């Protein structure tokens, strides 16, 4: 252990020098005796074990930091011992300096990317609640821990056995390190738990940014003072010089390097591309800032972190940097940093008294953060359960905490023993609290409405209809506008339409929702054409149609939270989202979108939406012109989804250029007699009669019934009408035990579309018209969690290949 500590502190210099290039195993050479092979094995093993543990711990709800720390400890001397032959071969002492170089470079670029994702403007946008929680989460644990450290020292002097001298010397440093917070640690935890877009996640993000900035300023001042004291300079004004040098670093970043990055952004916007020269220039800035920080006596991470904050977050530059660097830095280089940190951890050095003192401080900091979060949250009328989850989130610890205690160890402010206990404490707290948060907090409970019907069927005919459409690419704009035109906005039936342009979150930590007002420029480069198209269409229906446009920047995993929250706030009756396959130039349906991610979003919307949902399969049909009629067909079997589809079609039927045909498939066996089925049949008949009454005297609208006895007959009816219209509306859910659908579950390629939707949209379908699959709002006390087509893990369903060879039941 002394050798490891000496190597880490730079006082161990005696090492044998081998040939730089190995002769190879066929000539009796040992690859692990040479530095190149050793560093490759170290990087590979650290990355591999980290991935394996993440796969094992993810189902338990653990964060990525937990897996990384476990790998570091498992590969350290605590498990293998100081003289283990295998560990000494893979992690020899002579490789420490090379390993440190790679791990610190990885950590430096990682913290730079942390800064790139940080949006300081969120502090201005944070509400009173976030500012109060953030500040209290910083000040209360710090004061509580310092008081606790003073009491421990005072009480230890009264007992017979005195405190360990090294622990008594470092107890205030331990207390301070455990009490500080980090913005990025909280964001990483929320991302792992898929809570980034939730109401609780937004509050935690804003609060942690306030407490994190206070913590980082305190840590910088604290380490600057102690660095000056440790170096023991004879110059009285050396501390002043260090602060002046740090000020010069800030000036360099803010007034020289930031303007250069802003110029890069302008160039990228003009050329609509990111040049490699720009990426190279920024990487050179990162290395230069790291060197400058070391030169003035600061930690090499300080300069890159400041530069990252100064770089404009989001697209185009921030997103490009994250896309280019993150995978290599986070997956390959960063795990080696945790292995390096774990090499210091040695359980054999721990004494029971040290454990008691350090863990009491850890418990004090944890309690202080929990109370500092929960008390103001409860004061602001937050439910107790949500306040507890928020408090647990704000107690999260991560890589920045490891970096802080490691820097304190390198400055000899804390001992190996204290470092070991603090590291294990981080693992235990993170490992316990993270699964608790996952179990306690369910963001979808906010979407579960018990009283309010938000459907088209239950919207009064003379009331404003509120709808929302999701768009991933500007190519989807015409199909949404066509559907809006078919919805028939009139002075008697006005429409308030919300359009959300969905973008994947890259280059920043916190999700973003931009409201497009005239003159607003943020993210206009990506949404400009969409905004202009809907603004022009809105002008044609001034007074009877209102279009509100948004851009939502969010991870695909939590994008549905953004949509569902907006649907609740705007009280919409239906959310329309595009199918993950789009019509290609040759007419076939291909995955032109990021298919698996978009499909996952659609499945999550279907599970959690607080209103009705429509999935639009666009094949370029369904347009309206003054010279021809748009033929719309509704295939009606039974159930609430079919009723919702027909209710939407009834609104379309009032358009003068729409021809509506209702095809009702009836079970000729007529064996359903239970009360639930009878009630559903009664509601079905009511809306069918409403259609018949409304269509009296309108020659373009027709109604016909088709009697079938089994699934073969159902398939036959659908095949006979699938190309007879320009747009087909069908319900999504039907009774799988009904003889009309018996056996069709075995043929589903896209379960999220239901039986009929899948039949019309699958890759081997002969249908060439657009299809809208409708699901009526599902209540929490009805079918939520009992969906016949989607499971909780439906977001990981893999697409079947186009040439599946799937055959529908043959018609005899």
C-alpha positions, 0 to 999 in steps of 0.5 A: 500500500505504501508503494501505491501511495508513493506512486500516486503522490509522485515520490516513487521514482525507482523503476526498471526500464524494459524495451519499448516494443515487445518481441511477441509471445512466439519469441518468448516475450511478455506483452504485459512487460511493456507499457503500450500493451499494459495501458491497452489491457487496463483501458479494455478491462476497465471499460469491459467490467463497467459495461458488464456491471451496468447491465447487471445493476440496471434492472435493480435501478442502480445508476452508472456511477454505482457500477463505475465505483464498484469496478474501481474497488473490485480491481483495487487492492481491497479485493486482490491484496497488495501482492497479487500476481494477476493484479500486479501483471495488469496494474503494475506500479511502473504503469501508474504514471501512464495510467494517471495520464490517460485517466486524467485526460479522460476526466478532464474532457469529461468535465469539459463536456459537463460544462458544455451541457451546463446552462447557467441561464437556468439560474435566472429562469429558476423559480423561487422554489428552486432557488430556496431549495438549492441554496438551503441544500448547500448551506444547511449540510455544510453548517451541520457537518462543520458543527458535527465535526467540532462536536466530535473533536470536543467529545473525543478529548473527554474520553480516554482514547484520543482520536487518530491524529491524522483523522483529527487533522482532516476532520473538517476537510472530510466534513466539507467534502461530504456536504457539497453538491454537484449539478451534473451528478443530479442530472446523471441520476435523473437521466439513469432513472428516466426522470429528467423530463418529469415535474420532479426532475425539472425542479431537481435540475434547477435546484441542483444548479443553484447548489452546485454553483455555490459548492464549486465556488466554495471548493475552488476558494477552499482548495486555493487557500490550502494549496498555498498553505501546503506549498509553504511559500515564503512570499506573503503575497503568494495567495494574492498572486494565485487569486489574480492568476485565477482571475486571469484564467477567467478573463482568458475563457470569457473574453478570448476563448468564448468569443472564438467559440461564438464565431465558430457557431456563426460559421456553422450556422452559415455553412450548416455543417461542423468542420473538423477544424472547429472540433480540433480548435476546441480540443486545443483550448481544453488542453491549453486551459488544463495546462494554464490551471496547473501552471497557476497552482490550480487543479488541471480540471478547473480550466476545462470546466470553465471553458465548457461552461463558456462554450454555447450549449446545444446545437450546433457546437455543443451537440457536435462536441458531445457527439464527437467526444462523449462515447470515447471519453465516457466509455473508454477513458473515464472507467480507467479514472475510477480504477485509478481512484479504486487503487487508493481504496484499501479496506485493510487500513480501516480502523473502527473509530475512523469508520464511526467518525466518517460515517457519522459525518456522512449521515449528518450530510445526508440528513442535512441535504434531505431536510434542506430539500424536504422542508421548503418543498413541503412549505411550497405545498409539494406532496410528502412522497414527492418531497422525500424523492426530491430530497433523496435525489439531492443527496446524490453523489457522483464523479465530482465528489470522487474528484474532490476527495481525490484532490484532497488526498493528493494535497494530503488533506485526508488520509488513505483510511479516510479516503477509503471510508468516504469512497465506500460511503458514497457507494452505499448511499448511492446503492441504497437511495437510487432504487428507493427513488425508482420505487417511490416516484412514478411520473405517470401518476400525474397523467392518470386522470380520474374525473376529466374526460379529455376525448374528442367524443366527449368534447361538446360539438359547439366547444373549442377542440384542442389537439396536439401534433408531434413532429420529428422532421419537417417532412411530416409537416404537410401530412399534419397540415392535411389532417388539420384541414380535415379536422374542419375548423369553423366559427361554430367548431374552432380548433386550438392546435398545438404543434411540438417539434421534437428534437433529441437532447444533445450538447446540454444536460437539462431538457428544453421547451421553447415556445415560438413567438414572433421574433424568437430565434432560439432553435429557429434553425431547426424549426424555422420551416415548420413554424413558417408553414403553420403560421401561413396556414393559420392566416387562412383561418384567422379567428377560427384556428389558433396554432401554438408552436413549440420545440421540445429538446429532450432524450428519447427515453423521457420525451413522452413526459414532455408531451404528456405534461404539455397535453395536461397543461393545455387540456388537449383532447387528442395527441397525434404522433407519426408512425416510426416508418415514413413513406420513402421516395419509391413509395414503400414504408421505411425507417427514415426516422430513428425508428426504434427510438420514435417507436419507443416514444409512441409506445410510452405515449400510448401508455401514459397519455392523459387524453386520446392518442392517434398514430398517423401512418402517412402514405401521402394520401388524404389531401383535400382539394377544391376540385375533388372529394377526400374519401375517408373510411371508418372501420368500426367493430366495437369498443371505446377506441372505435367510438373515438375514431368515429367521433373524430370522423364525424367532425371531418364529415362536416367539411364540404369536400369530405366523403365519409363511409362507415363500415361496421363489422358485426359478429354474426354469432352474436354470443356476447351476453355479459353486462360489460359487453352489453353496456359497450354495445349500447354505447356503440349503437348510440354513436352509430345512431348519431352518425345516421342522424347526422348523415340524413340528406347528405348523399356523399356519406354512406353506411354499411354493415358486414356480418362475419363469424371469424377472423378470416371474415374480418381480414376479408372485409378489411382487405376489400376496402383497404384501398377504397379511401384516401384516409382510413380511421380505425380503433386500436384496441379490441377484444382479443377473445372475440372470434372476430380477432381470434388468432390475429395476435400471432401475426402482429408486426407492430403491436402498438397499432392493434389488430386492424392498424397492424394489418393496414400498416405492416410491411407486407400489407397491400394498403397504399393509403394513409391510416390513423389508428386511434386510442381513446383516453384510458383511465387509471381505474379502467385499463391502465396497466392491462393493455392487451397489446403493450407491455411495460417494456414495449419500448424495447420491441425490435422491428421485424425485417421488411421481408418477414414472409408473414402470411395473413389467414387465407380467405376461403 
